[in-house]
Amino acid sequence: MPELDTSAVLFAGGLLAGVLNAVAGGGSFVTFPLLLGAGLPPVVANATNAVAVWPGHAVAAYADRHQLGTASRPLAASIAAAVGGAIAGALLLGVVGNDRFRLLIPYLLLFATALFAAGPTMARYAAQQPGTGALPGRPWVRFACEFAMATYGGFFGAGLGILLLAGLQLFGNGNLKTCNVLKNLLATLIGTVSVLVLIGAGWVSPGHAIWPFLGAALGGIAGARAARRLSSYWLRLAVIATGLLLSIHYFLKT
């Protein structure tokens, strides 16, 4: 179990991450570095972070469960891709190991920051495409892309929601509202499956995970209520700046 002061910091970080995820996204930029700073090995910190941020998409998916009937195509293939990719990504984390994952951290953070920064542009571009989407409509192409996104989600996951939302729109899954519902469902499946694999593999530190998990759950509730008052624009800029600074920090460390 972490010491009391570490637990308080992790809880506060989870609280902030929950608010960020509810308003603008990017909560992992807070919790993942804190878990590394708490002394966890990189793979364990990443796995523990997956547990900590799990409530975000799950709460949103539950709230939108009645709107799944608006999906423009059957969900079985997407669900299979999400589950299979999440398992592959989580298992890949163990194959990579702590030493190699430590070297990957700055690149992963930089990629997630770039995704986060490009999110609005990606969404606007995808929304301008015809109803059939801009990407090839062959089922195997769609499945392969969704599997790849789920693998990333199971392996690291920061920025997954943005990646999924853009991909779903580009494949012509309906309007933005429908794609957002599907995004939350798939992100929840990916998060749940990967968390179960990571816990089963023994890569999660329960004593460290519980505090940011509780904080993120409470922060998500508070963030949902405060979303209309907080400026998502300035929060997004703060998250992007944080991601860039963290990327530089870990590049210098490696």
C-alpha positions in Angstrom: 0.0 0.0 0.0 1.3 3.5 -0.8 1.9 5.9 2.1 -0.9 8.3 3.1 0.6 11.4 1.4 1.1 9.4 -1.9 -2.5 8.1 -1.6 -3.7 11.7 -1.3 -1.7 12.8 -4.3 -3.0 9.9 -6.4 -6.6 10.6 -5.3 -6.2 14.3 -6.1 -4.7 13.4 -9.5 -7.6 11.0 -10.2 -10.1 13.8 -9.3 -8.4 16.2 -11.7 -8.3 13.5 -14.4 -12.0 12.7 -14.0 -12.9 16.4 -14.5 -10.6 16.6 -17.5 -12.0 13.5 -19.1 -15.6 14.8 -18.5 -14.9 18.2 -20.0 -12.0 17.9 -22.5 -10.3 14.6 -22.2 -6.6 13.9 -21.4 -6.9 12.5 -17.9 -4.1 10.0 -18.4 -1.6 12.9 -18.8 -2.2 13.4 -15.0 -2.5 9.9 -13.6 0.1 8.0 -15.5 3.1 10.3 -14.6 1.9 10.3 -11.0 1.9 6.5 -10.9 5.4 6.5 -12.3 6.4 9.1 -9.7 5.0 6.9 -7.0 7.8 4.4 -7.9 5.8 1.8 -9.9 7.7 0.1 -12.8 6.6 1.4 -16.2 4.5 -1.6 -17.2 2.8 -1.7 -13.8 2.2 2.1 -13.8 0.6 1.8 -17.3 -1.6 -1.1 -16.3 -2.6 0.6 -13.0 -3.4 3.7 -14.9 -5.8 1.7 -17.2 -7.7 0.7 -14.1 -7.7 4.3 -12.7 -9.2 5.9 -15.8 -11.7 3.1 -16.5 -14.7 4.9 -15.1 -14.6 7.7 -17.7 -15.9 6.0 -20.8 -17.9 3.4 -18.7 -20.1 6.1 -17.1 -20.6 7.8 -20.5 -21.5 4.5 -22.2 -24.0 3.6 -19.5 -25.6 7.1 -19.8 -26.0 6.6 -23.6 -27.0 3.0 -23.6 -30.5 3.7 -24.9 -29.2 5.4 -28.0 -27.3 2.3 -29.3 -30.3 1.5 -31.5 -29.4 4.4 -33.7 -26.2 2.7 -35.0 -26.2 2.4 -38.8 -24.9 -1.2 -38.9 -24.6 -4.3 -36.7 -22.2 -4.0 -33.9 -20.9 -7.6 -33.7 -17.9 -7.0 -35.9 -16.9 -3.9 -34.0 -17.3 -5.6 -30.6 -15.2 -8.5 -31.8 -12.5 -6.2 -33.0 -12.6 -4.2 -29.7 -12.3 -7.4 -27.6 -9.6 -9.0 -29.7 -7.5 -5.9 -30.1 -7.7 -5.1 -26.3 -6.5 -8.6 -25.5 -3.7 -8.3 -28.0 -2.6 -4.9 -26.7 -2.7 -5.9 -23.1 -0.6 -9.0 -23.8 1.8 -7.0 -25.9 2.5 -4.8 -22.9 3.9 -7.8 -21.1 6.0 -8.9 -24.1 7.6 -5.5 -24.3 8.5 -5.4 -20.7 9.6 -2.6 -18.4 12.9 -1.6 -20.0 11.6 -1.3 -23.5 8.4 0.3 -22.4 10.4 2.9 -20.5 12.0 3.8 -23.8 8.6 4.0 -25.5 7.0 6.3 -22.9 8.1 9.7 -24.5 7.0 8.5 -27.9 3.6 7.2 -26.6 3.0 10.5 -24.8 4.0 12.5 -27.8 1.7 10.5 -30.0 -1.2 10.8 -27.6 -0.6 14.6 -27.3 -0.6 14.9 -31.1 -3.9 12.9 -31.2 -5.4 15.1 -28.6 -4.3 18.3 -30.4 -5.6 17.1 -33.8 -8.9 15.8 -32.3 -11.1 18.8 -33.4 -9.5 18.9 -36.9 -10.0 15.2 -37.3 -13.6 15.4 -36.2 -14.3 18.3 -38.6 -12.8 16.5 -41.5 -14.7 13.3 -40.7 -17.9 15.1 -40.3 -17.6 16.6 -43.8 -17.4 13.2 -45.5 -20.4 11.6 -47.2 -22.6 9.3 -45.2 -20.7 6.3 -46.4 -17.4 7.6 -45.0 -14.1 8.5 -46.5 -12.3 5.2 -45.8 -12.8 2.0 -47.9 -16.1 0.3 -47.0 -14.9 -3.3 -47.2 -15.7 -5.1 -43.9 -12.2 -6.5 -43.5 -10.6 -3.1 -43.8 -13.0 -1.7 -41.2 -12.3 -4.7 -38.9 -8.5 -4.3 -39.3 -8.6 -0.6 -38.5 -10.9 -1.1 -35.4 -8.7 -4.0 -34.3 -5.6 -1.8 -34.6 -7.2 1.0 -32.6 -8.3 -1.4 -29.9 -4.7 -2.8 -29.8 -3.4 0.7 -29.1 -6.1 1.1 -26.4 -5.1 -2.2 -24.7 -1.4 -1.3 -24.9 -1.5 2.4 -23.8 -4.8 4.0 -24.4 -4.2 7.8 -23.9 -6.1 9.5 -26.7 -8.1 6.4 -27.6 -11.5 8.1 -27.5 -10.3 10.7 -30.1 -8.9 7.9 -32.3 -12.1 5.9 -32.1 -14.4 8.8 -32.8 -12.5 9.9 -35.9 -12.3 6.3 -37.2 -16.0 5.7 -36.7 -16.9 8.9 -38.5 -14.5 8.2 -41.4 -16.2 4.8 -41.8 -19.6 6.4 -42.0 -21.2 5.2 -38.8 -23.8 8.0 -38.8 -23.9 11.5 -37.3 -21.5 12.7 -34.6 -23.9 11.9 -31.8 -24.2 8.3 -33.0 -20.5 7.9 -33.4 -19.9 9.3 -29.9 -22.3 6.7 -28.4 -20.4 3.9 -30.3 -17.1 5.4 -29.3 -18.0 5.3 -25.6 -19.2 1.7 -26.0 -16.1 0.5 -27.8 -13.8 2.4 -25.4 -15.5 0.8 -22.4 -15.2 -2.7 -23.9 -11.5 -2.1 -24.7 -10.8 -0.7 -21.3 -12.7 -3.4 -19.5 -11.1 -6.3 -21.4 -7.6 -4.9 -21.2 -8.0 -4.2 -17.4 -9.2 -7.8 -16.8 -6.2 -9.1 -18.7 -3.8 -6.8 -16.9 -5.2 -7.7 -13.5 -5.1 -11.4 -14.4 -1.4 -11.1 -15.4 -0.6 -9.4 -12.1 0.6 -6.1 -13.6 -1.8 -3.9 -11.6 -1.0 -2.5 -8.2 -4.4 -2.5 -6.4 -3.2 -0.3 -3.6 -2.1 2.4 -6.0 -5.1 1.9 -8.4 -7.9 2.4 -5.9 -7.1 6.1 -5.1 -7.0 7.5 -8.6 -9.9 5.2 -9.5 -12.1 6.7 -6.8 -10.9 10.2 -7.6 -11.6 9.8 -11.3 -15.1 8.5 -10.6 -15.9 11.5 -8.4 -14.2 13.9 -10.8 -16.2 12.5 -13.7 -19.4 13.3 -11.8 -18.2 16.8 -10.9 -16.9 17.4 -14.4 -20.2 16.4 -16.0 -21.9 19.0 -13.9 -19.3 21.7 -14.4 -18.9 21.0 -18.2 -21.1 24.0 -19.1 -19.2 26.4 -17.0 -15.6 25.3 -17.7 -13.9 26.3 -20.9 -13.0 23.1 -22.8 -10.8 25.3 -25.1 -8.4 26.4 -22.4 -8.5 23.0 -20.7 -7.5 21.4 -24.0 -4.6 23.9 -24.4 -3.5 23.1 -20.8 -3.6 19.3 -21.5 -1.7 19.7 -24.8 1.0 21.8 -23.0 1.2 19.2 -20.2 1.6 16.4 -22.8 4.4 18.2 -24.6 6.2 19.0 -21.4 5.9 15.4 -20.2 7.1 14.1 -23.6 10.2 16.4 -23.3 10.8 15.3 -19.7 10.8 11.6 -20.5 12.9 12.1 -23.7 15.5 13.8 -21.5 15.2 11.0 -18.9 15.8 8.3 -21.5 
